[in-house]
Amino acid sequence: MAISFISERKEVSKVIVYGDYLVLVRYDHIGTYTNGSDVLIGQMTEVLTPETDLSGNDPETAWYCTDEVRGICEGHWDDESVAEWNAMSQEEKDRLLNNEFS
């Protein structure tokens, strides 16, 4: 008999503030079996920057646009840090992301 899920969902499991510009959001990918039990399918981490759209309008990224994540980002990214991030070249941003997570 094949195992099948009746539903799958993504839930934010951890939010980490990393440096001045980055917020990491870890999510659990959970499947629910037909008998009602849940199983962890996998975990992923999304890196958010001051230019990340947190509106929740994009269905692909809406999973991390919770009130909790928005509140953390808004509290962390003040006007000064947003201005500094926006003043960086794309190369500087890429280097920062690569240095932090390689």
Secondary structure as the mmCIF struct_conf table of DSSP 4:
data_model
#
loop_
_struct_conf.conf_type_id
_struct_conf.id
_struct_conf.beg_label_comp_id
_struct_conf.beg_label_asym_id
_struct_conf.beg_label_seq_id
_struct_conf.end_label_comp_id
_struct_conf.end_label_asym_id
_struct_conf.end_label_seq_id
STRN STRN1 PHE A 5 TYR A 18
TURN_TY1_P TURN_TY1_P1 GLY A 19 TYR A 21
STRN STRN2 LEU A 22 TYR A 33
TURN_TY1_P TURN_TY1_P2 THR A 34 ASN A 35
BEND BEND1 GLY A 36 GLY A 36
STRN STRN3 ASP A 38 LEU A 48
TURN_TY1_P TURN_TY1_P3 PRO A 50 GLU A 51
BEND BEND2 THR A 52 THR A 52
BEND BEND3 SER A 55 GLY A 56
BEND BEND4 ASP A 58 ASP A 58
TURN_TY1_P TURN_TY1_P4 PRO A 59 THR A 61
HELX_RH_3T_P HELX_RH_3T_P1 ALA A 62 TYR A 64
HELX_RH_AL_P HELX_RH_AL_P1 ASP A 67 HIS A 76
HELX_RH_AL_P HELX_RH_AL_P2 ASP A 79 ALA A 87
BEND BEND5 MET A 88 MET A 88
HELX_RH_AL_P HELX_RH_AL_P3 GLN A 90 PHE A 101
#
